[in-house]
Each structure stands twice: as structure tokens, then as C-alpha cells.
Amino acid sequence: MCCKSKEDGNLGLRDPIILNAALLKKLSWSLLTDDSFVFRFLRGRFFSNGFTQHRFLKSSIRCGLKSYIQSLVDESIWAPGKNSKVCFWSDNWLGSPLIGMIDCNDTLEPGIDTTIGELVSDYEWSLPTSFTFNFLMITEEIRKTVICDSLDTLIWRNSASGNVTCVDVYNFLVGPSVKER
């Protein structure tokens, strides 16, 4: 009753479970994108091998944020920048990861660990001939992708600004039926 709207005769408080989830998701976003000392330390300590590692690590921080980090990665897209470190095959920068868009049993060219920065020279794509020959439609989409002057930027698709705020996450988790007051 206390979490329902004032218009319905209730207190109009936010649901504490959803609010906690929104705050954890915001913390996870900061861990993914913020370059302050605290978040660099946490990334280095608990996520040194990446955010999608599958090994066991005794850490309540990693355990508590793992599902939020994965959902943010799934709900986000990269805007590659100059000298991009975004992984060409496994990161989502074209709508979904390229590795999931193709049916390839052969050796991948470019290599699986190739970054976008390695395939762009003077803001122009230089894709291997074998790739352009085998994946014409994907090549056309790639060539439409603009490389920015700035650094790589992770964009959350459920926010107008592309950034994660507690209000945006809370409204996303609650759903479209509840309006922000």
C-alpha cells in the first residue's frame, strides 16, 4: 500500500526492492564506464579479466553485481571512437555482436581478438577482402558506422541520454505503467 501512488490514496513511496536494484544497476554502470580511482581499483581487483569471466572468485562485490553488469552489457551498445578498443567480433557495436550474426565454421578473419581500432585508418574502414567477400550485407552496415573523434562510449539503450541514472533505471524496472512524479 505504501508503494502505490498518492492519487490512489496511498503514501506514494518508491518500492525499496526496485529502488535497491536501480541503485545496484547504477553502481554497475559506474563500474563499467567511470574512470575515477575507486572504479579503476575495483575493476582491477575484481574484474581484471573482463566482466564476462566465468571463473570462481571469492568476492561479494563481484557476485552481487554480476547479473546487473551482464544485463547492462546486453542492454547497451558501443559507439566506437578513434583508436577504438572495442572488440570487433564479441562487443555489441552494430546492434548485436558480429560473432552471433554470422555462421562461420572456418577461421575468422580478422582474428577473434581484433579491435575496431585495428581495422580503421584515418576514419575509414579497412576490412580484409575475405571478410567483405563472404559478408557483403554486414560489410555495408559496418561501412555506415561512423567513427567518432572521442573515446569509445558505452550507450545504454533504455535512456534518452545514453547514460544510466537511478531515475531512468527505476522507471525501466517498474515498467511503462507507472509515471515519474
FITORKE-20466 format. One line per 10 residues: number of its first residue (from 1); their letters; for each residue x, y, z of N, C-alpha, C. Coordinates in pm, 1 decimal. Layout:
REM FITORKE-20466
NUM	A	X Y Z X Y Z X Y Z; ... .
//
This chain:
REM FITORKE-20466
1	MCCKSKEDGN	81.0 -119.3 0.0 0.0 0.0 0.0 85.7 126.2 0.0; 196.4 125.2 72.0 276.7 247.4 80.3 347.5 278.0 -51.5; 365.5 177.9 -138.2 438.1 198.7 -263.2 346.9 235.2 -379.4; 218.4 245.0 -355.6 126.6 285.6 -461.9 113.8 437.4 -461.7; 60.7 492.6 -568.4 60.4 638.0 -588.2 -26.3 711.9 -486.3; 7.7 839.3 -467.2 -71.0 926.5 -379.8 -210.8 946.5 -436.7; -220.9 949.7 -567.8 -350.8 968.0 -633.0 -448.5 856.2 -597.8; -392.8 738.9 -565.0 -476.8 625.7 -526.6 -502.4 622.2 -376.2; -460.5 726.7 -304.0 -483.9 734.4 -160.3 -377.0 668.4 -76.4; -260.8 640.3 -134.8 -152.1 575.5 -62.6 -38.0 674.5 -39.1 .
11	LGLRDPIILN	72.5 626.2 16.3 183.5 714.1 53.0 268.8 759.9 -65.5; 270.1 684.7 -172.9 346.2 724.8 -290.8 496.4 703.9 -278.8; 539.4 616.1 -189.6 682.2 587.8 -175.3 727.7 491.9 -285.0; 855.0 496.2 -313.8 910.7 403.2 -412.7 926.5 265.4 -348.9; 911.9 163.9 -431.4 929.7 26.2 -386.9 1077.9 6.9 -350.7; 1109.3 -28.5 -224.5 1250.2 -37.4 -183.6 1327.7 -147.8 -255.5; 1262.8 -254.8 -294.9 1331.8 -363.0 -365.8 1373.7 -315.8 -504.7; 1282.4 -248.3 -573.1 1313.8 -196.4 -706.5 1414.9 -82.7 -696.2; 1402.4 0.9 -594.5 1498.0 110.2 -574.4 1637.9 55.1 -549.4; 1650.0 -50.6 -470.0 1779.3 -113.9 -444.7 1838.3 -168.3 -574.8 .
21	AALLKKLSWS	1754.8 -233.6 -655.4 1801.7 -286.1 -784.0 1848.4 -172.4 -874.9; 1776.1 -60.5 -874.2 1814.6 55.2 -956.6 1949.3 111.1 -911.2; 1969.6 119.4 -780.5 2096.1 171.4 -728.3 2212.5 77.5 -760.2; 2189.1 -54.6 -751.7 2293.9 -150.4 -786.2 2326.7 -145.7 -935.2; 2224.9 -124.8 -1016.8 2248.3 -114.9 -1160.9 2326.1 12.6 -1192.7; 2296.1 121.4 -1124.0 2370.5 246.4 -1141.8 2516.0 227.8 -1098.6; 2538.4 159.1 -987.2 2674.2 129.9 -941.6 2748.0 44.9 -1045.1; 2678.9 -52.4 -1101.3 2738.6 -137.6 -1204.2 2776.5 -56.4 -1327.4; 2691.8 39.0 -1365.5 2721.7 125.9 -1479.8 2848.6 207.5 -1452.4; 2859.0 259.4 -1330.9 2978.8 335.6 -1294.9 3102.5 246.8 -1301.5 .
31	LLTDDSFVFR	3088.1 122.6 -1259.8 3198.9 28.3 -1266.1 3240.4 2.4 -1411.2; 3143.9 0.5 -1501.4 3172.8 -20.9 -1643.2 3233.8 102.2 -1710.3; 3190.7 221.6 -1670.8 3223.6 340.6 -1750.0 3304.6 448.5 -1679.2; 3299.4 456.1 -1547.5 3364.1 565.4 -1474.3 3514.9 542.0 -1466.0; 3592.8 647.1 -1483.2 3738.1 634.6 -1480.6 3799.9 689.0 -1351.8; 3719.0 706.2 -1247.1 3773.8 755.5 -1120.5 3858.1 646.0 -1054.0; 3939.7 685.8 -957.9 4030.5 593.2 -891.3 3957.0 473.7 -830.9; 3846.4 498.9 -763.2 3771.8 391.8 -695.3 3728.2 285.0 -794.8; 3671.9 326.6 -907.0 3621.5 229.0 -1003.0 3734.4 162.2 -1080.9; 3844.9 232.1 -1104.4 3961.9 167.2 -1165.5 4016.2 60.3 -1071.6 .
41	FLRGRFFSNG	4020.3 90.9 -940.8 4067.2 -6.3 -842.0 3976.7 -129.6 -840.5; 3844.7 -107.1 -834.4 3750.9 -219.8 -830.1 3758.4 -304.8 -956.8; 3769.6 -240.4 -1072.5 3783.3 -316.0 -1198.0 3910.5 -399.0 -1196.4; 4019.9 -338.7 -1150.7 4146.5 -410.1 -1145.5 4145.8 -524.6 -1045.9; 4078.0 -506.4 -935.1 4075.8 -608.8 -829.8 3981.3 -723.9 -861.5; 3861.4 -692.5 -906.8 3759.8 -795.9 -920.6 3724.6 -832.1 -1064.6; 3764.0 -748.9 -1160.5 3725.3 -774.2 -1299.2 3844.7 -759.2 -1392.6; 3963.1 -800.9 -1347.1 4084.4 -780.8 -1426.7 4082.0 -858.5 -1558.1; 4007.8 -967.5 -1564.0 3998.4 -1046.6 -1686.9 3871.7 -1016.7 -1764.6; 3807.8 -906.2 -1737.0 3685.8 -869.2 -1808.5 3562.1 -894.3 -1723.9 .
51	FTQHRFLKSS	3451.4 -841.9 -1772.1 3326.3 -850.2 -1697.2 3251.2 -979.7 -1721.8; 3291.8 -1055.9 -1821.5 3218.9 -1178.7 -1853.1 3299.6 -1303.5 -1819.7; 3397.0 -1291.1 -1731.3 3476.8 -1407.8 -1696.2 3390.8 -1511.6 -1624.3; 3430.2 -1637.2 -1637.7 3348.8 -1745.6 -1583.8 3420.0 -1823.9 -1473.3; 3524.1 -1766.8 -1416.5 3594.1 -1837.9 -1309.7 3539.5 -1794.9 -1173.5; 3561.1 -1879.8 -1074.5 3512.7 -1851.1 -939.7 3608.7 -1755.4 -870.6; 3556.1 -1653.6 -808.8 3635.7 -1558.1 -733.0 3557.7 -1523.9 -607.5; 3621.1 -1542.3 -491.6 3553.0 -1512.1 -366.1 3540.3 -1361.5 -351.1; 3423.9 -1310.4 -384.0 3401.0 -1167.4 -374.6 3251.9 -1141.2 -370.2; 3206.9 -1081.7 -261.6 3064.9 -1047.4 -254.2 3033.4 -932.7 -350.1 .
61	IRCGLKSYIQ	3132.3 -849.0 -379.2 3111.0 -738.9 -473.4 3085.0 -795.0 -612.3; 3173.1 -883.6 -657.8 3158.9 -940.4 -791.5 3029.1 -1019.5 -802.0; 3002.5 -1101.5 -702.4 2879.1 -1182.4 -702.5 2754.7 -1094.7 -705.6; 2755.5 -989.7 -626.0 2638.2 -903.7 -615.6 2610.8 -821.3 -739.4; 2715.2 -787.7 -813.8 2697.5 -700.4 -930.0 2696.3 -774.8 -1063.3; 2734.1 -902.8 -1062.2 2749.7 -978.1 -1186.9 2625.4 -974.6 -1275.3; 2508.4 -999.3 -1218.8 2386.4 -1002.7 -1300.2 2350.0 -863.6 -1351.9; 2377.4 -760.8 -1272.4 2348.1 -624.0 -1316.5 2443.1 -581.6 -1428.5; 2569.2 -619.4 -1415.4 2666.8 -587.1 -1519.9 2628.6 -656.2 -1649.4; 2593.3 -784.3 -1641.4 2557.4 -857.3 -1763.2 2433.7 -798.3 -1829.2 .
71	SLVDESIWAP	2333.4 -760.1 -1750.0 2213.6 -700.6 -1810.5 2246.1 -565.6 -1873.9; 2334.2 -487.3 -1812.8 2374.3 -359.6 -1872.6 2449.3 -380.7 -2003.7; 2537.3 -480.0 -2006.8 2609.7 -510.8 -2130.4 2511.1 -551.9 -2239.3; 2412.1 -633.2 -2203.2 2311.5 -677.6 -2300.4 2223.6 -563.0 -2349.5; 2200.1 -463.8 -2266.1 2110.7 -351.9 -2299.0 2185.5 -232.0 -2356.6; 2314.9 -246.4 -2381.3 2396.4 -133.2 -2425.8 2461.2 -160.7 -2560.5; 2508.9 -53.9 -2621.0 2578.3 -63.2 -2749.3 2697.9 31.2 -2745.0; 2806.2 -8.3 -2810.5 2926.2 74.0 -2814.7 2920.8 170.7 -2931.6; 2963.8 293.5 -2908.0 2990.1 390.6 -3014.5 3142.4 398.6 -3023.8; 3200.7 332.4 -3125.0 3346.7 327.9 -3132.2 3407.5 464.5 -3161.6 .
81	GKNSKVCFWS	3518.6 491.6 -3096.3 3589.2 617.6 -3115.1 3723.0 596.4 -3182.8; 3797.7 703.6 -3192.9 3930.2 698.1 -3252.8 4018.5 604.5 -3170.2; 4098.9 521.4 -3235.4 4184.5 421.5 -3169.7 4102.0 329.5 -3080.2; 3989.3 285.5 -3129.8 3892.4 207.7 -3052.8 3949.7 77.2 -2998.3; 3914.0 47.6 -2874.4 3949.9 -79.1 -2809.9 3831.2 -175.7 -2808.7; 3722.2 -139.2 -2875.2 3603.4 -224.5 -2881.8 3636.9 -347.0 -2966.0; 3604.1 -465.5 -2914.2 3633.4 -589.8 -2985.0 3542.0 -603.2 -3106.9; 3601.3 -623.6 -3223.3 3528.6 -631.0 -3349.6 3423.4 -741.3 -3348.5; 3456.4 -858.8 -3297.5 3366.6 -974.2 -3304.1 3271.3 -985.8 -3185.9; 3319.7 -965.2 -3064.2 3239.0 -1002.1 -2946.9 3165.7 -887.2 -2878.6 .
91	DNWLGSPLIG	3204.1 -762.7 -2903.1 3133.2 -650.0 -2842.0 3016.5 -606.2 -2929.5; 2913.0 -554.4 -2866.2 2795.3 -507.3 -2939.0 2816.6 -362.3 -2982.0; 2846.0 -342.5 -3106.9 2863.8 -207.2 -3160.5 2784.6 -188.0 -3289.7; 2723.1 -296.1 -3338.9 2648.9 -290.2 -3464.8 2503.4 -332.7 -3445.4; 2457.6 -339.4 -3320.4 2321.4 -383.8 -3291.1 2319.8 -515.7 -3217.0; 2415.2 -600.8 -3247.6 2441.7 -724.0 -3173.9 2584.1 -766.9 -3209.0; 2647.2 -850.3 -3125.9 2784.8 -890.7 -3156.2 2793.5 -961.9 -3291.7; 2896.4 -929.9 -3368.3 2912.6 -988.6 -3501.6 2923.9 -1140.2 -3497.4; 2986.4 -1193.0 -3394.5 3006.5 -1337.8 -3386.4 2873.3 -1412.3 -3384.9; 2767.9 -1347.3 -3335.8 2635.9 -1409.1 -3335.1 2557.1 -1385.4 -3462.8 .
101	MIDCNDTLEP	2605.3 -1295.9 -3549.2 2533.7 -1262.0 -3672.0 2574.7 -1347.6 -3791.2; 2685.7 -1418.5 -3778.8 2734.7 -1495.4 -3892.9 2740.8 -1643.4 -3859.1; 2739.9 -1723.5 -3963.6 2757.1 -1867.7 -3949.0 2893.9 -1899.7 -4006.1; 2989.5 -1913.5 -3918.9 3127.0 -1929.9 -3965.2 3191.7 -2047.8 -3894.3; 3224.8 -2150.5 -3971.7 3294.0 -2266.4 -3916.3 3443.4 -2260.3 -3945.4; 3481.5 -2169.2 -4033.5 3622.0 -2155.4 -4071.6 3694.1 -2061.4 -3975.8; 3819.7 -2040.3 -4003.4 3898.4 -1945.0 -3926.4 3847.5 -1804.8 -3954.6; 3828.3 -1729.3 -3849.4 3777.4 -1593.0 -3864.8 3889.0 -1499.1 -3909.6; 3856.5 -1416.6 -4007.3 3947.4 -1310.7 -4047.9 3868.7 -1181.9 -4054.2; 3900.6 -1080.6 -3980.9 4016.2 -1067.7 -3892.0 4004.6 -1158.7 -3769.4 .
111	GIDTTIGELV	4114.5 -1173.8 -3696.6 4120.0 -1262.5 -3580.8 4018.2 -1228.1 -3473.4; 3988.2 -1325.1 -3389.2 3882.9 -1312.6 -3288.3 3911.7 -1200.7 -3187.6; 4037.1 -1168.1 -3161.8 4072.9 -1064.3 -3064.6 4094.8 -926.6 -3127.6; 4063.8 -912.4 -3254.5 4085.6 -786.1 -3325.2 3994.7 -676.5 -3271.0; 4050.8 -557.7 -3254.2 3970.7 -442.6 -3211.7 3933.1 -359.0 -3334.0; 3832.4 -276.4 -3317.2 3789.5 -188.8 -3426.4 3902.3 -93.3 -3464.3; 3978.3 -48.3 -3366.3 4089.7 42.3 -3392.7 4192.2 -14.4 -3489.3; 4205.8 -147.2 -3491.2 4299.8 -211.7 -3582.4 4247.4 -216.3 -3726.0; 4117.4 -194.4 -3744.0 4056.0 -203.9 -3876.9 4017.1 -68.4 -3934.5; 4050.4 38.0 -3863.1 4015.5 172.7 -3908.0 4143.6 254.5 -3921.0 .
121	SDYEWSLPTS	4156.1 321.2 -4035.0 4270.1 408.6 -4058.1 4218.2 540.6 -4113.7; 4249.6 649.7 -4047.2 4200.5 782.5 -4087.1 4048.8 783.5 -4103.6; 3980.3 724.2 -4007.5 3833.1 719.9 -4002.2 3770.9 640.7 -4117.4; 3849.4 561.6 -4187.6 3799.8 476.5 -4296.5 3822.4 330.5 -4259.4; 3723.4 246.9 -4289.3 3732.8 104.8 -4260.6 3827.3 37.3 -4360.0; 3912.4 -50.7 -4311.9 3997.6 -132.7 -4398.5 3978.7 -278.8 -4357.4; 3869.5 -336.9 -4406.5 3834.1 -474.9 -4373.5 3906.6 -571.3 -4466.4; 3940.8 -691.3 -4417.5 4004.8 -790.4 -4503.8 3914.1 -826.9 -4622.2; 3974.2 -853.0 -4736.4 3899.9 -886.2 -4858.0 3812.6 -1009.3 -4837.6; 3864.5 -1109.1 -4766.5 3786.2 -1231.2 -4744.0 3659.1 -1201.0 -4664.5 .
131	FTFNFLMITE	3668.0 -1108.4 -4569.6 3550.8 -1071.0 -4490.6 3448.2 -1000.6 -4578.4; 3492.3 -902.2 -4655.9 3398.3 -827.3 -4740.4 3334.8 -916.9 -4845.8; 3408.5 -1015.0 -4895.8 3355.2 -1107.8 -4995.7 3250.6 -1201.5 -4935.0; 3277.7 -1252.9 -4815.6 3187.9 -1350.6 -4751.9 3067.0 -1287.5 -4683.1; 3078.3 -1162.5 -4640.0 2971.4 -1099.3 -4562.4 2937.6 -962.0 -4620.5; 2881.1 -960.8 -4738.7 2853.5 -835.5 -4809.8 2758.8 -743.5 -4733.9; 2647.2 -797.7 -4683.7 2548.0 -713.5 -4615.2 2603.5 -656.4 -4484.9; 2675.9 -739.7 -4411.9 2735.7 -692.6 -4286.5 2842.3 -587.2 -4316.0; 2918.5 -607.6 -4422.3 3019.6 -509.1 -4461.7 2956.0 -374.1 -4491.7; 2841.0 -374.4 -4559.2 2770.5 -249.0 -4587.9 2729.8 -178.1 -4458.9 .
141	EIRKTVICDS	2678.1 -254.4 -4362.0 2639.8 -196.2 -4233.0 2761.5 -140.6 -4158.9; 2871.7 -213.8 -4164.5 2994.1 -168.8 -4097.3 3042.0 -37.3 -4157.7; 3041.1 -28.7 -4288.4 3089.4 92.9 -4356.0 3001.7 214.2 -4324.9; 2876.2 191.3 -4284.7 2787.0 301.1 -4245.0 2817.9 351.5 -4104.0; 2890.5 271.3 -4026.5 2922.7 307.7 -3888.7 3027.2 418.6 -3886.7; 2993.3 527.5 -3821.6 3082.6 643.5 -3813.2 3173.2 628.3 -3691.5; 3300.7 652.7 -3711.7 3396.9 651.3 -3602.3 3408.8 793.9 -3548.0; 3386.7 809.5 -3418.0 3387.6 941.9 -3354.0 3530.6 987.0 -3323.4; 3546.6 1116.9 -3301.6 3675.5 1172.8 -3259.4 3705.8 1140.3 -3113.9; 3602.0 1115.2 -3035.8 3617.9 1092.7 -2892.0 3659.4 948.3 -2863.7 .
151	LDTLIWRNSA	3666.8 915.5 -2736.0 3695.8 778.7 -2693.2 3573.0 690.7 -2714.5; 3591.7 559.6 -2703.5 3478.7 466.7 -2709.7 3376.4 505.5 -2603.7; 3249.1 498.1 -2640.1 3142.8 534.2 -2547.0 3041.6 421.2 -2540.1; 3010.2 377.8 -2418.1 2906.3 277.8 -2398.1 2774.2 350.4 -2378.8; 2673.3 312.4 -2456.2 2543.8 380.2 -2454.6 2437.3 282.0 -2408.1; 2365.5 320.1 -2301.3 2254.8 237.5 -2252.2 2132.2 270.0 -2335.8; 2073.9 169.7 -2398.4 1964.5 190.9 -2493.4 1831.9 229.9 -2428.1; 1818.7 214.0 -2297.8 1691.9 242.3 -2230.2 1686.7 382.2 -2169.6; 1774.1 469.0 -2214.5 1778.4 606.0 -2164.4 1792.6 701.4 -2282.0; 1724.1 813.4 -2274.9 1733.1 912.4 -2382.5 1874.5 968.9 -2394.2 .
161	SGNVTCVDVY	1944.1 981.9 -2281.5 2078.9 1039.2 -2282.5 2186.8 935.8 -2313.4; 2154.5 807.0 -2300.6 2253.9 702.7 -2319.3 2326.7 667.4 -2191.4; 2312.5 749.8 -2088.5 2372.7 724.4 -1958.0 2270.6 660.3 -1865.5; 2321.5 595.2 -1762.6 2234.8 532.7 -1663.3 2218.3 628.2 -1545.9; 2093.9 662.2 -1515.6 2062.6 737.2 -1394.2 1969.1 650.5 -1311.3; 1965.1 675.2 -1181.2 1877.3 596.6 -1093.6 1731.5 611.0 -1135.3; 1690.6 732.0 -1173.9 1551.4 754.8 -1215.1 1519.1 673.5 -1339.8; 1608.5 677.6 -1440.0 1585.3 601.7 -1563.2 1577.2 452.0 -1536.1; 1668.7 401.5 -1453.4 1668.6 258.0 -1423.1 1543.5 220.0 -1345.3; 1506.9 300.8 -1246.0 1387.3 271.8 -1167.2 1264.6 266.3 -1258.2 .
171	NFLVGPSVKE	1248.3 366.6 -1343.9 1133.9 368.5 -1435.7 1137.2 250.9 -1532.4; 1256.4 212.1 -1576.7 1270.6 96.4 -1665.1 1229.4 -31.8 -1593.1; 1272.9 -47.4 -1467.2 1240.4 -168.3 -1390.9 1092.5 -175.6 -1353.9; 1032.6 -60.7 -1323.0 890.8 -57.4 -1286.7 804.4 -86.4 -1408.6; 845.8 -34.8 -1522.3 769.1 -55.8 -1644.7 693.7 68.7 -1685.6; 633.4 64.5 -1802.4 569.7 184.6 -1857.4 440.2 226.0 -1789.2; 383.1 141.8 -1704.6 253.4 174.5 -1645.0 262.6 277.5 -1532.4; 382.4 296.8 -1475.1 398.0 390.0 -1363.8 469.4 514.9 -1413.9; 410.7 631.8 -1390.3 471.0 758.1 -1432.5 558.7 813.7 -1320.8; 666.4 883.1 -1361.7 752.4 953.0 -1265.4 679.1 1076.0 -1215.1 .
181	R	674.7 1095.7 -1082.8 605.5 1211.1 -1024.9 706.3 1307.0 -969.0 .
//
